[in-house]
Structures are given as C-alpha cells and as structure tokens.
C-alpha cells in the first residue's frame, strides 16, 4: 500500500495488484472483496439511477416494444470483472419487466470464468473474454456500461474507449468510476485494514482513487473524443463516485 499521499491535482501513475500477473484464486479473492466493497458503498446506484432515468424518459413505443419482448434491450458491460454489477442490472430488468440481453466482457479470461461461477444457474448473462477494442458485437448493442474500468487506462485509451462506445451504443453509454480526492483516499486506506478486506483490495482501493478523475478530466477527454458539453452529463454520487453518461435521442427505435 502506498505510504505517502499522491498529488491529487493530477492522476497518479501507480500500479494496481489486480493488473499484475496473479493466480485465479488470488483474482477470485480480489474480485469477491471488491464486490463486497461495492455493496457496502452503494456502487451500483449510479448505473441503476441512469438506467431508471433513461427508461422513464423513453417514448412509449420503445417501452411497449421492450415489455412485449419483441426484441431485448442489449446491454454490454465492459470490463465486467466479478460480474456483480451486471447481475444487479439483471435484477433491475426483471423488476421492471424489461426483456434484456446482457453481455459481460472482460479481457481477463480468468475473470470471465469467475463471473460465470459466481452467477446463479437461472442467470442468462453471456460472459465473453475479449479486448473491447478488438470486439465487434454480433448484434447491435443499445447500451454500454462500465464500472471502475477507465481509471485503469491512459488518457489516450480513455478517449479511444469513449469513441468506441459512441460508435457502438445505439441509445447511450455510462461510465461509473471514482472521484479523485484525499478524503476517500485516506478513508479507504484505514477502512480496508479495519474491515480486513482482501490484501489486493486494501492496496488497490486507495490507488484506484489516486488514479481516478475530477470533472475537468472528463470534460477534456470527452472533448477530445468529439463530444460536446451538451452531449454528456458528468455527475457525482456519494461516496466518491464521478460518472459520465450519454443519452442519445430516444425517438429512434430499439430495433435500429
């Protein structure tokens, strides 16, 4: 774990243990620990809030099509990790009576295997091991989401990812990541030890915050990706979440 606080004016150039070679058992423990931390910190709330808002503002013909199950709403979760976020979206869709086709994508084949193992037998989520930049969806994807992924990327890679989502997401996309600030950084350093979280999580949690973003970062990167301020919404959620959402005009059909 880092012993000195980074300069929060800039993204830290630090390495996370989960990005280094490790065994599947080590990765499973790390991802399971992250899922526990996600539950404790209401980490699914930003994505679910965005989905609620998008659906609540969708034209009636689109919602009728979805609820008639004429065609599922395809949602792609990039860098799905343990899959806990996508499983939560599956519950959301069931409660809304919305037909969905859910795909979890991760470059790490061990993570994909672990996500499958952690999913109930009744789940219909498809898990795919692939690099997002090499992945071409076989069917049109309506929504792309990602959680705690972009802080692992360089700024140029994030701009490329924004462009990839803009190209492939028919209705919109949502990035759920962290806010770079000293208070959550120091809190998580202490809390991780007290809660006896997995050693990887104790190290990577504060590092993730140091590698994450402030609104000006997202404004700059979205502009570099060709998106205007009017195209995206940058929104904070407590605790320590900074998210970017893009909703395309919804008058188009989900069959597009």
C-alpha positions, 0 to 999 in steps of 0.5 A, a space after each residue: 500500500 502506498 505510504 505517502 499521499 499522491 498529488 491529487 491535482 493530477 492522476 497518479 501513475 501507480 500500479 494496481 495488484 489486480 493488473 499484475 500477473 496473479 493466480 485465479 484464486 488470488 483474482 477470485 479473492 480480489 474480485 469477491 472483496 471488491 464486490 463486497 466493497 461495492 455493496 457496502 458503498 452503494 456502487 451500483 446506484 449510479 448505473 441503476 439511477 441512469 438506467 431508471 432515468 433513461 427508461 422513464 424518459 423513453 417514448 412509449 413505443 420503445 417501452 411497449 416494444 421492450 415489455 412485449 419482448 419483441 426484441 431485448 434491450 442489449 446491454 454490454 458491460 465492459 470490463 465486467 470483472 466479478 460480474 456483480 454489477 451486471 447481475 444487479 442490472 439483471 435484477 433491475 430488468 426483471 423488476 421492471 419487466 424489461 426483456 434484456 440481453 446482457 453481455 459481460 466482457 472482460 479481457 481477463 479470461 480468468 475473470 470471465 470464468 469467475 463471473 460465470 461461477 459466481 452467477 446463479 444457474 437461472 442467470 442468462 448473462 453471456 460472459 465473453 473474454 475479449 479486448 473491447 477494442 478488438 470486439 465487434 458485437 454480433 448484434 447491435 448493442 443499445 447500451 454500454 456500461 462500465 464500472 471502475 474500468 477507465 481509471 485503469 487506462 491512459 488518457 489516450 485509451 480513455 478517449 479511444 474507449 469513449 469513441 468506441 462506445 459512441 460508435 457502438 451504443 445505439 441509445 447511450 453509454 455510462 461510465 461509473 468510476 471514482 472521484 479523485 480526492 484525499 478524503 476517500 483516499 485516506 478513508 479507504 486506506 484505514 477502512 480496508 485494514 479495519 474491515 480486513 478486506 482482501 490484501 489486493 483490495 486494501 492496496 488497490 482501493 486507495 490507488 484506484 482513487 489516486 488514479 481516478 478523475 475530477 470533472 475537468 478530466 472528463 470534460 477534456 477527454 470527452 472533448 477530445 473524443 468529439 463530444 460536446 458539453 451538451 452531449 454528456 452529463 458528468 455527475 457525482 454520487 456519494 461516496 466518491 463516485 464521478 460518472 459520465 453518461 450519454 443519452 442519445 435521442 430516444 425517438 429512434 427505435 430499439 430495433 435500429 
